[in-house]
Amino acid sequence: MADVDATAALITTRHQPAADPTYQAGSLRLIAELLEVESGAGSLGHMRRETWLATPGATPELVEAIFAPLEAE
């Protein structure tokens, strides 16, 4: 998150070549607060299921899709 534009370029180059880097950078900026909400500013910490569920726009289906792979490990 220190260089959102470079991160967006990396994501689109390596993982989503059809994606728009400008859109990806905007998306990263929007979710930055969520990435730090559990552990404080400047960190990329763990987020509890309850926090995701309380996020505006998050649906139970989306939250379960996020957590299912983590729980399978």
Gaussian input, Z-matrix of N, CA and C with variables (Angstrom, degrees):
# hf/3-21g

backbone

0 1
 N
 C     1     B1
 C     2     B2     1     A1
 N     3     B3     2     A2     1     D1
 C     4     B4     3     A3     2     D2
 C     5     B5     4     A4     3     D3
 N     6     B6     5     A5     4     D4
 C     7     B7     6     A6     5     D5
 C     8     B8     7     A7     6     D6
 N     9     B9     8     A8     7     D7
 C    10    B10     9     A9     8     D8
 C    11    B11    10    A10     9     D9
 N    12    B12    11    A11    10    D10
 C    13    B13    12    A12    11    D11
 C    14    B14    13    A13    12    D12
 N    15    B15    14    A14    13    D13
 C    16    B16    15    A15    14    D14
 C    17    B17    16    A16    15    D15
 N    18    B18    17    A17    16    D16
 C    19    B19    18    A18    17    D17
 C    20    B20    19    A19    18    D18
 N    21    B21    20    A20    19    D19
 C    22    B22    21    A21    20    D20
 C    23    B23    22    A22    21    D21
 N    24    B24    23    A23    22    D22
 C    25    B25    24    A24    23    D23
 C    26    B26    25    A25    24    D24
 N    27    B27    26    A26    25    D25
 C    28    B28    27    A27    26    D26
 C    29    B29    28    A28    27    D27
 N    30    B30    29    A29    28    D28
 C    31    B31    30    A30    29    D29
 C    32    B32    31    A31    30    D30
 N    33    B33    32    A32    31    D31
 C    34    B34    33    A33    32    D32
 C    35    B35    34    A34    33    D33
 N    36    B36    35    A35    34    D34
 C    37    B37    36    A36    35    D35
 C    38    B38    37    A37    36    D36
 N    39    B39    38    A38    37    D37
 C    40    B40    39    A39    38    D38
 C    41    B41    40    A40    39    D39
 N    42    B42    41    A41    40    D40
 C    43    B43    42    A42    41    D41
 C    44    B44    43    A43    42    D42
 N    45    B45    44    A44    43    D43
 C    46    B46    45    A45    44    D44
 C    47    B47    46    A46    45    D45
 N    48    B48    47    A47    46    D46
 C    49    B49    48    A48    47    D47
 C    50    B50    49    A49    48    D48
 N    51    B51    50    A50    49    D49
 C    52    B52    51    A51    50    D50
 C    53    B53    52    A52    51    D51
 N    54    B54    53    A53    52    D52
 C    55    B55    54    A54    53    D53
 C    56    B56    55    A55    54    D54
 N    57    B57    56    A56    55    D55
 C    58    B58    57    A57    56    D56
 C    59    B59    58    A58    57    D57
 N    60    B60    59    A59    58    D58
 C    61    B61    60    A60    59    D59
 C    62    B62    61    A61    60    D60
 N    63    B63    62    A62    61    D61
 C    64    B64    63    A63    62    D62
 C    65    B65    64    A64    63    D63
 N    66    B66    65    A65    64    D64
 C    67    B67    66    A66    65    D65
 C    68    B68    67    A67    66    D66
 N    69    B69    68    A68    67    D67
 C    70    B70    69    A69    68    D68
 C    71    B71    70    A70    69    D69
 N    72    B72    71    A71    70    D70
 C    73    B73    72    A72    71    D71
 C    74    B74    73    A73    72    D72
 N    75    B75    74    A74    73    D73
 C    76    B76    75    A75    74    D74
 C    77    B77    76    A76    75    D75
 N    78    B78    77    A77    76    D76
 C    79    B79    78    A78    77    D77
 C    80    B80    79    A79    78    D78
 N    81    B81    80    A80    79    D79
 C    82    B82    81    A81    80    D80
 C    83    B83    82    A82    81    D81
 N    84    B84    83    A83    82    D82
 C    85    B85    84    A84    83    D83
 C    86    B86    85    A85    84    D84
 N    87    B87    86    A86    85    D85
 C    88    B88    87    A87    86    D86
 C    89    B89    88    A88    87    D87
 N    90    B90    89    A89    88    D88
 C    91    B91    90    A90    89    D89
 C    92    B92    91    A91    90    D90
 N    93    B93    92    A92    91    D91
 C    94    B94    93    A93    92    D92
 C    95    B95    94    A94    93    D93
 N    96    B96    95    A95    94    D94
 C    97    B97    96    A96    95    D95
 C    98    B98    97    A97    96    D96
 N    99    B99    98    A98    97    D97
 C   100   B100    99    A99    98    D98
 C   101   B101   100   A100    99    D99
 N   102   B102   101   A101   100   D100
 C   103   B103   102   A102   101   D101
 C   104   B104   103   A103   102   D102
 N   105   B105   104   A104   103   D103
 C   106   B106   105   A105   104   D104
 C   107   B107   106   A106   105   D105
 N   108   B108   107   A107   106   D106
 C   109   B109   108   A108   107   D107
 C   110   B110   109   A109   108   D108
 N   111   B111   110   A110   109   D109
 C   112   B112   111   A111   110   D110
 C   113   B113   112   A112   111   D111
 N   114   B114   113   A113   112   D112
 C   115   B115   114   A114   113   D113
 C   116   B116   115   A115   114   D114
 N   117   B117   116   A116   115   D115
 C   118   B118   117   A117   116   D116
 C   119   B119   118   A118   117   D117
 N   120   B120   119   A119   118   D118
 C   121   B121   120   A120   119   D119
 C   122   B122   121   A121   120   D120
 N   123   B123   122   A122   121   D121
 C   124   B124   123   A123   122   D122
 C   125   B125   124   A124   123   D123
 N   126   B126   125   A125   124   D124
 C   127   B127   126   A126   125   D125
 C   128   B128   127   A127   126   D126
 N   129   B129   128   A128   127   D127
 C   130   B130   129   A129   128   D128
 C   131   B131   130   A130   129   D129
 N   132   B132   131   A131   130   D130
 C   133   B133   132   A132   131   D131
 C   134   B134   133   A133   132   D132
 N   135   B135   134   A134   133   D133
 C   136   B136   135   A135   134   D134
 C   137   B137   136   A136   135   D135
 N   138   B138   137   A137   136   D136
 C   139   B139   138   A138   137   D137
 C   140   B140   139   A139   138   D138
 N   141   B141   140   A140   139   D139
 C   142   B142   141   A141   140   D140
 C   143   B143   142   A142   141   D141
 N   144   B144   143   A143   142   D142
 C   145   B145   144   A144   143   D143
 C   146   B146   145   A145   144   D144
 N   147   B147   146   A146   145   D145
 C   148   B148   147   A147   146   D146
 C   149   B149   148   A148   147   D147
 N   150   B150   149   A149   148   D148
 C   151   B151   150   A150   149   D149
 C   152   B152   151   A151   150   D150
 N   153   B153   152   A152   151   D151
 C   154   B154   153   A153   152   D152
 C   155   B155   154   A154   153   D153
 N   156   B156   155   A155   154   D154
 C   157   B157   156   A156   155   D155
 C   158   B158   157   A157   156   D156
 N   159   B159   158   A158   157   D157
 C   160   B160   159   A159   158   D158
 C   161   B161   160   A160   159   D159
 N   162   B162   161   A161   160   D160
 C   163   B163   162   A162   161   D161
 C   164   B164   163   A163   162   D162
 N   165   B165   164   A164   163   D163
 C   166   B166   165   A165   164   D164
 C   167   B167   166   A166   165   D165
 N   168   B168   167   A167   166   D166
 C   169   B169   168   A168   167   D167
 C   170   B170   169   A169   168   D168
 N   171   B171   170   A170   169   D169
 C   172   B172   171   A171   170   D170
 C   173   B173   172   A172   171   D171
 N   174   B174   173   A173   172   D172
 C   175   B175   174   A174   173   D173
 C   176   B176   175   A175   174   D174
 N   177   B177   176   A176   175   D175
 C   178   B178   177   A177   176   D176
 C   179   B179   178   A178   177   D177
 N   180   B180   179   A179   178   D178
 C   181   B181   180   A180   179   D179
 C   182   B182   181   A181   180   D180
 N   183   B183   182   A182   181   D181
 C   184   B184   183   A183   182   D182
 C   185   B185   184   A184   183   D183
 N   186   B186   185   A185   184   D184
 C   187   B187   186   A186   185   D185
 C   188   B188   187   A187   186   D186
 N   189   B189   188   A188   187   D187
 C   190   B190   189   A189   188   D188
 C   191   B191   190   A190   189   D189
 N   192   B192   191   A191   190   D190
 C   193   B193   192   A192   191   D191
 C   194   B194   193   A193   192   D192
 N   195   B195   194   A194   193   D193
 C   196   B196   195   A195   194   D194
 C   197   B197   196   A196   195   D195
 N   198   B198   197   A197   196   D196
 C   199   B199   198   A198   197   D197
 C   200   B200   199   A199   198   D198
 N   201   B201   200   A200   199   D199
 C   202   B202   201   A201   200   D200
 C   203   B203   202   A202   201   D201
 N   204   B204   203   A203   202   D202
 C   205   B205   204   A204   203   D203
 C   206   B206   205   A205   204   D204
 N   207   B207   206   A206   205   D205
 C   208   B208   207   A207   206   D206
 C   209   B209   208   A208   207   D207
 N   210   B210   209   A209   208   D208
 C   211   B211   210   A210   209   D209
 C   212   B212   211   A211   210   D210
 N   213   B213   212   A212   211   D211
 C   214   B214   213   A213   212   D212
 C   215   B215   214   A214   213   D213
 N   216   B216   215   A215   214   D214
 C   217   B217   216   A216   215   D215
 C   218   B218   217   A217   216   D216

   B1=1.4489
   B2=1.5232
   B3=1.3233
   B4=1.4598
   B5=1.5275
   B6=1.3296
   B7=1.4690
   B8=1.5272
   B9=1.3104
   B10=1.4686
   B11=1.5260
   B12=1.3173
   B13=1.4632
   B14=1.5276
   B15=1.3284
   B16=1.4650
   B17=1.5281
   B18=1.3142
   B19=1.4654
   B20=1.5199
   B21=1.3227
   B22=1.4720
   B23=1.5264
   B24=1.3208
   B25=1.4718
   B26=1.5254
   B27=1.3104
   B28=1.4666
   B29=1.5271
   B30=1.3188
   B31=1.4741
   B32=1.5228
   B33=1.3235
   B34=1.4629
   B35=1.5247
   B36=1.3029
   B37=1.4638
   B38=1.5189
   B39=1.3119
   B40=1.4681
   B41=1.5181
   B42=1.3276
   B43=1.4630
   B44=1.5217
   B45=1.3277
   B46=1.4611
   B47=1.5210
   B48=1.3174
   B49=1.4690
   B50=1.5313
   B51=1.3102
   B52=1.4663
   B53=1.5270
   B54=1.3212
   B55=1.4650
   B56=1.5212
   B57=1.3067
   B58=1.4615
   B59=1.5343
   B60=1.3395
   B61=1.4717
   B62=1.5298
   B63=1.3378
   B64=1.4646
   B65=1.5238
   B66=1.3293
   B67=1.4625
   B68=1.5297
   B69=1.3259
   B70=1.4613
   B71=1.5262
   B72=1.3319
   B73=1.4699
   B74=1.5229
   B75=1.3115
   B76=1.4674
   B77=1.5113
   B78=1.3126
   B79=1.4579
   B80=1.5233
   B81=1.3196
   B82=1.4652
   B83=1.5230
   B84=1.3160
   B85=1.4719
   B86=1.5310
   B87=1.3234
   B88=1.4654
   B89=1.5223
   B90=1.3303
   B91=1.4576
   B92=1.5270
   B93=1.3315
   B94=1.4691
   B95=1.5237
   B96=1.3198
   B97=1.4640
   B98=1.5233
   B99=1.3202
   B100=1.4634
   B101=1.5215
   B102=1.3197
   B103=1.4606
   B104=1.5209
   B105=1.3338
   B106=1.4546
   B107=1.5227
   B108=1.3142
   B109=1.4609
   B110=1.5321
   B111=1.3053
   B112=1.4595
   B113=1.5180
   B114=1.3250
   B115=1.4614
   B116=1.5214
   B117=1.3207
   B118=1.4536
   B119=1.5174
   B120=1.3062
   B121=1.4680
   B122=1.5242
   B123=1.3270
   B124=1.4525
   B125=1.5111
   B126=1.3112
   B127=1.4643
   B128=1.5230
   B129=1.3023
   B130=1.4604
   B131=1.5104
   B132=1.2937
   B133=1.4538
   B134=1.5096
   B135=1.2894
   B136=1.4569
   B137=1.5264
   B138=1.3025
   B139=1.4520
   B140=1.5189
   B141=1.3028
   B142=1.4682
   B143=1.5238
   B144=1.3106
   B145=1.4634
   B146=1.5340
   B147=1.3266
   B148=1.4642
   B149=1.5253
   B150=1.3262
   B151=1.4671
   B152=1.5182
   B153=1.3286
   B154=1.4660
   B155=1.5240
   B156=1.3271
   B157=1.4577
   B158=1.5239
   B159=1.3347
   B160=1.4638
   B161=1.5273
   B162=1.3197
   B163=1.4600
   B164=1.5256
   B165=1.3387
   B166=1.4684
   B167=1.5304
   B168=1.3103
   B169=1.4563
   B170=1.5195
   B171=1.3225
   B172=1.4699
   B173=1.5204
   B174=1.3011
   B175=1.4619
   B176=1.5273
   B177=1.3149
   B178=1.4668
   B179=1.5289
   B180=1.3324
   B181=1.4649
   B182=1.5308
   B183=1.3178
   B184=1.4588
   B185=1.5214
   B186=1.3161
   B187=1.4621
   B188=1.5238
   B189=1.3068
   B190=1.4658
   B191=1.5277
   B192=1.3352
   B193=1.4643
   B194=1.5276
   B195=1.3204
   B196=1.4644
   B197=1.5256
   B198=1.3230
   B199=1.4587
   B200=1.5285
   B201=1.3183
   B202=1.4667
   B203=1.5310
   B204=1.3400
   B205=1.4690
   B206=1.5268
   B207=1.3240
   B208=1.4585
   B209=1.5245
   B210=1.3099
   B211=1.4539
   B212=1.5199
   B213=1.3252
   B214=1.4621
   B215=1.5205
   B216=1.3346
   B217=1.4696
   B218=1.5127
   A1=111.23
   A2=117.74
   A3=120.51
   A4=111.21
   A5=117.39
   A6=121.87
   A7=107.46
   A8=115.08
   A9=121.60
   A10=111.93
   A11=117.27
   A12=119.58
   A13=111.81
   A14=116.78
   A15=120.36
   A16=110.47
   A17=116.68
   A18=120.65
   A19=110.40
   A20=116.40
   A21=120.56
   A22=110.59
   A23=116.99
   A24=120.44
   A25=110.51
   A26=116.96
   A27=121.68
   A28=110.63
   A29=116.46
   A30=120.91
   A31=110.21
   A32=116.65
   A33=118.48
   A34=112.19
   A35=117.84
   A36=120.16
   A37=111.83
   A38=116.72
   A39=120.31
   A40=115.10
   A41=117.47
   A42=119.27
   A43=114.96
   A44=117.86
   A45=120.87
   A46=110.26
   A47=117.52
   A48=119.92
   A49=114.47
   A50=117.83
   A51=119.77
   A52=112.17
   A53=117.69
   A54=121.58
   A55=111.21
   A56=115.22
   A57=122.90
   A58=109.18
   A59=118.91
   A60=121.16
   A61=113.38
   A62=117.38
   A63=120.32
   A64=110.60
   A65=115.86
   A66=120.34
   A67=110.14
   A68=117.04
   A69=121.48
   A70=110.65
   A71=117.96
   A72=121.26
   A73=110.51
   A74=117.15
   A75=120.73
   A76=111.64
   A77=116.04
   A78=121.07
   A79=111.01
   A80=117.03
   A81=120.94
   A82=111.30
   A83=116.67
   A84=119.81
   A85=110.87
   A86=116.44
   A87=120.41
   A88=112.40
   A89=117.63
   A90=118.90
   A91=113.54
   A92=117.60
   A93=120.87
   A94=111.89
   A95=116.72
   A96=119.90
   A97=111.42
   A98=116.80
   A99=120.25
   A100=111.83
   A101=116.87
   A102=120.59
   A103=112.42
   A104=116.71
   A105=121.11
   A106=114.22
   A107=118.04
   A108=121.23
   A109=113.56
   A110=119.35
   A111=121.67
   A112=113.56
   A113=117.47
   A114=119.57
   A115=114.37
   A116=118.43
   A117=121.36
   A118=114.16
   A119=113.44
   A120=120.82
   A121=111.31
   A122=114.70
   A123=120.42
   A124=114.87
   A125=117.30
   A126=120.41
   A127=109.83
   A128=115.40
   A129=121.17
   A130=106.34
   A131=116.01
   A132=120.17
   A133=114.50
   A134=114.40
   A135=123.69
   A136=110.22
   A137=116.53
   A138=120.93
   A139=109.42
   A140=116.23
   A141=121.20
   A142=111.47
   A143=115.26
   A144=122.14
   A145=110.48
   A146=117.33
   A147=121.69
   A148=111.73
   A149=116.33
   A150=119.97
   A151=110.12
   A152=116.73
   A153=119.82
   A154=110.55
   A155=117.11
   A156=120.39
   A157=111.97
   A158=117.43
   A159=121.55
   A160=112.44
   A161=117.58
   A162=121.95
   A163=109.99
   A164=117.72
   A165=119.26
   A166=111.07
   A167=115.62
   A168=120.74
   A169=114.38
   A170=117.01
   A171=119.29
   A172=108.76
   A173=115.79
   A174=120.45
   A175=108.66
   A176=117.82
   A177=119.17
   A178=112.07
   A179=117.45
   A180=120.76
   A181=111.16
   A182=116.22
   A183=120.77
   A184=110.49
   A185=116.96
   A186=120.99
   A187=110.50
   A188=117.61
   A189=119.99
   A190=110.62
   A191=117.37
   A192=119.94
   A193=111.25
   A194=116.97
   A195=121.26
   A196=110.55
   A197=116.55
   A198=120.50
   A199=115.18
   A200=118.08
   A201=120.86
   A202=113.13
   A203=119.82
   A204=118.66
   A205=113.01
   A206=116.92
   A207=120.91
   A208=111.16
   A209=116.07
   A210=120.83
   A211=112.09
   A212=116.84
   A213=121.19
   A214=112.53
   A215=116.08
   A216=120.15
   A217=111.70
   D1=-9.34
   D2=178.64
   D3=-64.97
   D4=-30.02
   D5=178.39
   D6=-136.98
   D7=85.68
   D8=-174.50
   D9=-58.91
   D10=-41.92
   D11=-178.60
   D12=-64.33
   D13=-40.75
   D14=178.03
   D15=-67.51
   D16=-37.99
   D17=177.81
   D18=-64.55
   D19=-43.75
   D20=178.14
   D21=-61.81
   D22=-40.40
   D23=178.07
   D24=-63.93
   D25=-41.16
   D26=178.37
   D27=-62.59
   D28=-46.54
   D29=-179.53
   D30=-60.94
   D31=-47.50
   D32=-176.83
   D33=-71.81
   D34=-32.67
   D35=179.08
   D36=-71.56
   D37=-46.52
   D38=-174.13
   D39=-89.72
   D40=-32.48
   D41=-169.90
   D42=-118.77
   D43=-29.59
   D44=-177.07
   D45=-138.35
   D46=68.93
   D47=-174.75
   D48=-59.55
   D49=-23.67
   D50=179.53
   D51=-84.95
   D52=-7.70
   D53=-177.06
   D54=-79.73
   D55=156.90
   D56=178.73
   D57=-88.64
   D58=118.60
   D59=-178.35
   D60=-59.60
   D61=-32.83
   D62=178.57
   D63=-66.53
   D64=-43.43
   D65=176.89
   D66=-62.76
   D67=-43.95
   D68=-179.37
   D69=-61.60
   D70=-41.98
   D71=178.24
   D72=-62.36
   D73=-42.23
   D74=177.34
   D75=-62.89
   D76=-40.45
   D77=177.88
   D78=-62.42
   D79=-43.84
   D80=178.21
   D81=-61.55
   D82=-40.69
   D83=178.69
   D84=-63.45
   D85=-38.49
   D86=-179.47
   D87=-68.30
   D88=-34.62
   D89=-177.54
   D90=-92.43
   D91=-1.83
   D92=-177.76
   D93=-54.07
   D94=-43.74
   D95=180.00
   D96=-62.12
   D97=-38.98
   D98=178.88
   D99=-64.96
   D100=-33.39
   D101=-178.86
   D102=-68.58
   D103=-19.96
   D104=-176.00
   D105=-113.79
   D106=-4.13
   D107=-169.40
   D108=-60.51
   D109=-35.45
   D110=-178.32
   D111=-83.63
   D112=-27.51
   D113=-171.17
   D114=-120.80
   D115=0.85
   D116=175.07
   D117=98.91
   D118=164.01
   D119=-177.88
   D120=-60.90
   D121=142.15
   D122=178.40
   D123=82.69
   D124=5.06
   D125=-179.93
   D126=-126.18
   D127=157.04
   D128=174.31
   D129=-118.35
   D130=85.09
   D131=-172.21
   D132=-103.62
   D133=-171.61
   D134=-179.66
   D135=-75.60
   D136=142.72
   D137=176.37
   D138=-122.52
   D139=130.35
   D140=-179.35
   D141=-74.49
   D142=152.49
   D143=177.69
   D144=-54.10
   D145=-40.14
   D146=-178.26
   D147=-63.10
   D148=-35.08
   D149=178.52
   D150=-68.25
   D151=-44.45
   D152=177.10
   D153=-59.60
   D154=-42.93
   D155=-178.46
   D156=-64.24
   D157=-28.97
   D158=-180.00
   D159=-83.61
   D160=-5.45
   D161=-178.72
   D162=-75.54
   D163=128.86
   D164=178.86
   D165=-55.71
   D166=132.38
   D167=177.94
   D168=90.43
   D169=-14.92
   D170=178.93
   D171=-77.65
   D172=133.37
   D173=176.91
   D174=-106.02
   D175=156.30
   D176=176.64
   D177=-55.73
   D178=-35.86
   D179=179.65
   D180=-64.92
   D181=-42.12
   D182=178.19
   D183=-64.11
   D184=-46.20
   D185=-178.86
   D186=-62.33
   D187=-42.14
   D188=178.97
   D189=-65.27
   D190=-35.77
   D191=177.57
   D192=-65.46
   D193=-32.05
   D194=177.67
   D195=-70.77
   D196=-44.26
   D197=-173.39
   D198=-84.38
   D199=-25.95
   D200=-176.12
   D201=-55.70
   D202=-47.47
   D203=179.10
   D204=-63.80
   D205=-32.86
   D206=-179.90
   D207=-68.62
   D208=-36.56
   D209=-178.57
   D210=-78.24
   D211=-21.09
   D212=179.61
   D213=-74.90
   D214=-18.84
   D215=-176.48
   D216=-73.23

